[in-house]
Amino acid sequence: MIRSILVALDDTDSSQTARRFAIAMAKRRKAKLSGLGVVDKP
């Protein structure tokens, strides 16, 4: 059973897709959802 989900967040399209997927999965599983901001340092 999944109780918590961690998703990385940045400005990429794949991150937005992952975020939507994680939100949907957290709702279905009634899991805690946490986001981690990722910054690409030049």
N, C-alpha and C positions, 0 to 999 in steps of 0.2 A: 504494500500500500504506500502510495506517495503522500507524504505529509507536508513537504515543503519543496519549493521550486525556486531556483536562482537563475535569473536571466541577465545577461550582459546587455547594457544599453549604450548605443552610440548613434551617430548620424547616418549609418549605412542602411541600404534597403534590406539587407539580410537581417540586420538587427530589428528592424520594424516587423519583419515577418516572424522572427523568433519571439518578439514581444506579444504579438497577437496570438501565436500558438500557445505561449506560456499562460496567457490570461485565460484562454479557452480551457486549457488542461486544468488549471487551478480551479476554475469554476466547476468543471465536471467532477474532479476528485475532492473538492472541498479542501484544497491544500492552501497553505500559506505561500504567498508569492512575494519574493524580494527581488529588487532590481539593483544592479551594480553599474554605476556610471563608469564608462571607459573613455579616457582621453588619450589621443595619439599625440605625443609630444614630438615636435619637429626636431 
